[in-house]
Amino acid sequence: MRKGYYEDITTFLVKHTFHTRFFLSRLTRKSKIAKKIIDRLLFQDDEIFVLPNRNTVNKNKTSSTISANIEINQSFEKDDSEFVPSEIIKTVIKQASDIVIMNKCLCRSSNDCQDYPQDFGCIFIGPASRKIASKYGRRATVEEALEHVDLADSYGLSHVIGRNKIDTVWMNVGPKEQLLTICHCCPCCCLWKVLPDLNDDISDKVMRLEDVEVHTIEDNCKMCKKCLGDDVCFGDAISLENGKVTIDQSKCVGCGHCIQKCAFDAIELTYTQKSVDAVLNRIDELVDYKN
């Protein structure tokens, strides 16, 4: 199949099938052929990490002081400060020269989101971002991108960062090794809500930070059941079992939206230094984005 023809078909699929994404995702479980085609078209060689919102991490902590003096391929030495996962994004941004902020969120605008701003888009980093058409996004400085991340946290959005073939396809840029995706995800519209419906080989490409755990604090739970809503958990990891809210760690991607929904501090997210070091080093291997 000619490369140009292949790209035309793929671009059409991305732009025109958002509302059938759950159907297509279920096909990857029902058909080996469908799984192979969809994986190749949209997810080939992907590796994406989910980072919780800053407020999610600090909700159960007494201190929200941030320390971000960290470089790729070096360990972060913890002091009395708390390093929140979303600071990983800022560390990456500070080392990049090619930065584009999108004019809108493809997911929220396609879904006509009413709860989060549709005109708050993703950040793309790396040489391939130079090819992004101006109708999609604008060139940005490091300072503007850092402010964008802070604004995403203030909106209560979680983050994903990594190599995502879908983005190189719908914007017709590449190669994928030169484009780093940084998305800011709402719990209601994000593309990755399809995770529970995807074949495991594909869904496993979207990962929570190593050593991250989201667990319940039973004594605080008032059984309000807000964490069980359809527009909460990306991984469909939360259920009610034997009268208790239970989180399936094998499905949880650590987005933290359940924590933001809980008004009684009955859910907590914990992580270790290993989480931070591992993802920073891996991102450096995935995409050539540095200035």
C-alpha positions as CSV (number, residue, x, y, z in Angstrom):
1,M,0.0,0.0,0.0
2,R,1.4,3.4,-1.0
3,K,2.4,5.6,2.0
4,G,0.4,8.6,1.0
5,Y,-2.7,6.5,0.5
6,Y,-2.2,4.9,3.8
7,E,-1.9,8.3,5.5
8,D,-5.0,9.6,3.8
9,I,-7.1,6.7,5.1
10,T,-5.7,7.0,8.6
11,T,-6.3,10.8,8.8
12,F,-9.9,10.3,7.6
13,L,-10.4,7.7,10.3
14,V,-9.1,9.9,13.1
15,K,-11.0,13.0,12.1
16,H,-14.4,11.3,11.4
17,T,-14.7,8.5,13.9
18,F,-14.5,10.1,17.3
19,H,-18.1,9.3,18.1
20,T,-17.6,5.7,17.1
21,R,-14.5,5.3,19.2
22,F,-16.1,2.9,21.8
23,F,-17.5,0.7,19.0
24,L,-14.1,0.6,17.3
25,S,-12.4,-0.1,20.6
26,R,-14.7,-3.1,21.3
27,L,-13.8,-4.4,17.8
28,T,-10.2,-4.8,18.9
29,R,-11.4,-7.3,21.5
30,K,-13.8,-9.2,19.2
31,S,-11.6,-9.5,16.1
32,K,-7.9,-10.2,15.7
33,I,-7.9,-8.7,12.2
34,A,-9.6,-5.5,13.5
35,K,-7.2,-5.3,16.4
36,K,-4.2,-5.6,14.1
37,I,-5.5,-2.9,11.7
38,I,-6.5,-0.4,14.4
39,D,-3.3,-0.9,16.3
40,R,-1.2,-0.3,13.2
41,L,-3.2,2.7,12.1
42,L,-3.5,4.5,15.4
43,F,-1.4,3.1,18.2
44,Q,1.7,1.5,16.7
45,D,4.8,2.0,19.0
46,D,2.8,4.2,21.4
47,E,4.0,4.6,25.0
48,I,2.0,7.0,27.1
49,F,2.1,7.9,30.8
50,V,-0.8,9.2,32.9
51,L,0.0,12.0,35.4
52,P,-2.5,13.1,38.0
53,N,-3.5,16.7,38.5
54,R,-1.4,18.6,41.1
55,N,-4.4,19.1,43.3
56,T,-5.1,15.4,43.3
57,V,-1.7,14.7,44.7
58,N,-1.7,17.4,47.3
59,K,-5.3,16.9,48.5
60,N,-4.3,14.7,51.4
61,K,-1.0,16.4,52.2
62,T,-0.3,19.3,54.6
63,S,2.4,20.8,52.3
64,S,2.2,21.6,48.6
65,T,5.7,23.0,48.2
66,I,7.2,22.1,44.9
67,S,10.8,21.4,44.0
68,A,11.6,20.8,40.4
69,N,15.4,21.0,40.0
70,I,15.7,17.8,38.1
71,E,17.3,16.8,34.9
72,I,16.7,13.8,32.6
73,N,18.8,10.7,33.4
74,Q,19.4,12.0,36.9
75,S,17.7,10.9,40.1
76,F,15.5,13.4,41.9
77,E,16.6,13.6,45.5
78,K,13.7,14.3,47.8
79,D,14.1,16.9,50.5
80,D,11.4,18.3,52.7
81,S,9.4,19.4,49.6
82,E,6.9,17.4,47.6
83,F,7.6,16.8,43.9
84,V,4.2,16.3,42.2
85,P,4.0,14.2,39.0
86,S,2.8,17.1,36.9
87,E,6.2,18.8,37.5
88,I,7.5,16.1,35.2
89,I,5.9,18.0,32.3
90,K,7.6,21.2,33.3
91,T,11.0,19.5,33.5
92,V,10.5,18.3,29.9
93,I,9.2,21.7,28.6
94,K,12.3,23.5,30.0
95,Q,14.5,21.4,27.8
96,A,12.6,22.0,24.6
97,S,12.9,24.6,21.9
98,D,10.0,23.5,19.6
99,I,6.7,24.0,21.4
100,V,3.2,24.3,20.0
101,I,0.0,24.9,22.1
102,M,-3.1,23.8,20.3
103,N,-6.0,26.2,19.8
104,K,-8.6,23.7,21.1
105,C,-8.9,20.2,22.5
106,L,-9.9,17.7,19.8
107,C,-11.7,15.5,22.3
108,R,-13.7,18.3,24.1
109,S,-14.6,20.1,21.0
110,S,-15.7,16.9,19.2
111,N,-17.8,15.9,22.3
112,D,-19.1,19.5,22.8
113,C,-17.9,19.5,26.4
114,Q,-19.9,21.7,28.7
115,D,-17.8,21.2,31.9
116,Y,-14.3,22.0,30.8
117,P,-13.0,24.6,28.2
118,Q,-13.0,23.4,24.7
119,D,-10.5,26.0,23.6
120,F,-7.8,24.6,26.0
121,G,-5.6,22.4,23.9
122,C,-2.7,20.0,24.1
123,I,1.0,20.9,24.0
124,F,3.2,19.3,21.4
125,I,7.0,19.3,21.7
126,G,9.8,18.3,19.3
127,P,11.0,19.0,15.8
128,A,7.9,17.5,14.2
129,S,5.8,20.2,15.9
130,R,7.2,22.7,13.5
131,K,5.0,21.1,10.8
132,I,1.7,21.6,12.7
133,A,-0.5,23.9,10.6
134,S,-1.3,27.3,12.2
135,K,-5.0,26.5,12.0
136,Y,-4.4,23.9,14.7
137,G,-2.0,25.6,17.1
138,R,0.5,28.4,17.7
139,R,4.2,28.4,18.5
140,A,4.8,29.0,22.2
141,T,7.7,30.0,24.5
142,V,8.8,27.9,27.4
143,E,7.2,30.4,29.8
144,E,3.9,30.2,28.0
145,A,3.9,26.4,28.1
146,L,4.7,26.3,31.8
147,E,1.7,28.7,32.4
148,H,-0.4,26.4,30.3
149,V,0.4,23.4,32.6
150,D,-0.5,25.5,35.7
151,L,-3.8,26.4,34.1
152,A,-4.5,22.8,33.3
153,D,-4.0,21.9,37.0
154,S,-6.3,24.8,38.1
155,Y,-9.0,23.4,35.8
156,G,-8.7,20.0,37.5
157,L,-7.4,18.2,34.4
158,S,-5.2,15.2,34.5
159,H,-2.3,14.9,32.1
160,V,-0.9,12.3,29.6
161,I,2.6,12.5,28.2
162,G,4.4,10.3,25.7
163,R,4.5,9.2,22.1
164,N,1.1,8.9,20.5
165,K,0.7,8.0,16.9
166,I,-2.8,9.3,16.6
167,D,-1.5,12.9,16.9
168,T,1.1,12.5,14.2
169,V,-1.7,11.1,12.0
170,W,-4.5,13.6,12.4
171,M,-2.1,16.6,12.0
172,N,-0.1,14.8,9.3
173,V,3.3,15.4,10.9
174,G,6.1,13.1,11.8
175,P,8.1,11.2,12.4
176,K,6.5,10.0,15.6
177,E,10.0,9.9,17.2
178,Q,10.1,13.7,17.0
179,L,6.7,14.5,18.5
180,L,6.0,14.5,22.2
181,T,2.3,14.7,23.2
182,I,1.2,16.4,26.4
183,C,-2.5,16.3,26.8
184,H,-4.7,17.7,29.5
185,C,-7.6,15.4,30.0
186,C,-11.1,15.9,31.5
187,P,-12.9,12.9,32.9
188,C,-15.9,13.2,30.5
189,C,-14.5,13.5,27.0
190,C,-11.0,12.2,26.8
191,L,-10.2,9.7,24.1
192,W,-8.6,7.4,26.6
193,K,-12.0,6.7,28.2
194,V,-11.9,3.8,25.6
195,L,-9.2,2.0,27.6
196,P,-11.6,-0.6,29.2
197,D,-12.9,-1.4,25.7
198,L,-9.5,-1.8,24.0
199,N,-7.7,-5.1,23.5
200,D,-5.1,-5.4,26.4
201,D,-2.2,-5.3,24.0
202,I,-3.3,-1.7,23.0
203,S,-4.5,-0.5,26.4
204,D,-1.3,-1.5,28.0
205,K,0.5,1.2,26.1
206,V,-1.2,3.7,28.4
207,M,0.4,3.4,31.8
208,R,0.3,4.9,35.2
209,L,3.5,6.0,36.8
210,E,5.5,3.2,38.3
211,D,4.8,2.6,42.0
212,V,1.7,4.9,41.9
213,E,-1.2,3.5,43.9
214,V,-4.7,4.8,44.3
215,H,-6.5,3.4,47.3
216,T,-9.5,4.0,49.5
217,I,-9.5,5.1,53.1
218,E,-12.5,3.1,54.4
219,D,-13.0,5.1,57.6
220,N,-13.5,8.3,55.6
221,C,-15.9,6.9,53.0
222,K,-19.5,8.1,53.4
223,M,-20.8,6.0,50.5
224,C,-21.8,9.0,48.4
225,K,-20.8,6.9,45.3
226,K,-19.7,9.9,43.3
227,C,-16.5,8.1,42.4
228,L,-18.6,5.4,40.7
229,G,-20.0,7.8,38.1
230,D,-19.5,7.1,34.4
231,D,-17.5,10.3,33.9
232,V,-14.9,9.6,36.5
233,C,-12.6,6.6,36.1
234,F,-10.6,6.2,32.9
235,G,-9.8,2.6,33.5
236,D,-13.2,1.5,34.9
237,A,-11.3,0.4,37.9
238,I,-13.8,1.5,40.7
239,S,-16.6,-0.8,41.7
240,L,-18.8,-1.5,44.7
241,E,-18.1,-4.9,46.2
242,N,-19.6,-6.2,49.5
243,G,-20.8,-2.7,50.3
244,K,-17.4,-1.2,49.9
245,V,-15.8,1.0,47.2
246,T,-13.0,-1.0,45.7
247,I,-10.2,0.0,43.3
248,D,-8.8,-2.6,40.9
249,Q,-5.1,-1.8,40.8
250,S,-4.7,-3.8,37.5
251,K,-7.1,-1.4,35.8
252,C,-6.3,1.9,37.5
253,V,-4.1,4.3,35.4
254,G,-3.6,6.8,38.2
255,C,-5.5,9.7,36.6
256,G,-6.8,10.8,40.1
257,H,-10.2,12.0,38.9
258,C,-11.9,9.9,41.6
259,I,-10.0,11.8,44.3
260,Q,-11.2,15.1,43.0
261,K,-14.8,13.8,43.0
262,C,-14.6,12.6,46.6
263,A,-15.5,15.3,49.2
264,F,-14.5,13.2,52.2
265,D,-10.8,12.4,51.5
266,A,-11.7,8.8,51.2
267,I,-9.4,8.1,48.3
268,E,-5.7,8.8,48.2
269,L,-2.9,8.6,45.6
270,T,0.6,7.8,46.7
271,Y,3.9,7.5,44.6
272,T,7.6,7.2,45.2
273,Q,10.8,8.8,43.7
274,K,11.0,5.7,41.5
275,S,7.9,6.9,39.7
276,V,9.4,10.2,38.8
277,D,12.8,8.9,37.7
278,A,11.5,6.1,35.6
279,V,9.1,8.2,33.4
280,L,11.6,11.0,32.9
281,N,14.2,8.7,31.6
282,R,11.8,6.8,29.4
283,I,10.4,10.0,27.8
284,D,14.0,10.9,26.9
285,E,14.3,7.6,25.1
286,L,11.0,7.8,23.3
287,V,11.2,11.2,21.6
288,D,14.0,13.4,20.4
289,Y,12.6,16.7,21.7
290,K,15.5,18.5,23.3
291,N,16.8,21.9,22.2
